[in-house]
Amino acid sequence: MKVRFKEKSKIFDVGITVVAAVFSVGTMLYGVLQLGLRETWPELVLNLFYIACLVMMWMYFFKYKITTLQFNYWCSLCAGATVLLRDVLFAPPLSFYAIRLASLSFSVLLLLMLTFFYARKEWKTYSKRNLWMICIIDMVIATLYTIDIQLEPANEYTAYLLTEIWIRPTITYGLVACFVSETEENE
């Protein structure tokens, strides 16, 4: 199979993302088995979107039946669906109102950025700074959730919640690395 990227740094970016995301998704699936489907079915639904992103990243990396436009559209849609489901519609109860409000605000901003990104006809003109802002905002959201979880008493769900929170920023990092690489190659 042919690979899309030739530079070792780009291959490393995508590779580290896939390894970290596969480990995180595996941990969450183990959590579903340990804690039961009744308690963890929302994480299982989110994992389906994460797995779809990982499969598309693999297909894109190896140039296997997916165009750049399809990769852009479907990965943005999957990431946007996880933001909408986990952070907006079914937001976890956070103990601190300020953290909840900040998290919701950043989630809506991330949704708007993703919508604007995949809705553009000339998406390659989207600047690298704007692409990295998608990843940074996703990491800010995960950091806010982590702070809230660390301030609450730990229980059996804490380790799984911390893992689940950081899956999407990891995948977003890989997606942005792919998009930035694509815009660099086509300039």
Disulfide bonds with the S-S distance in Angstrom:
none
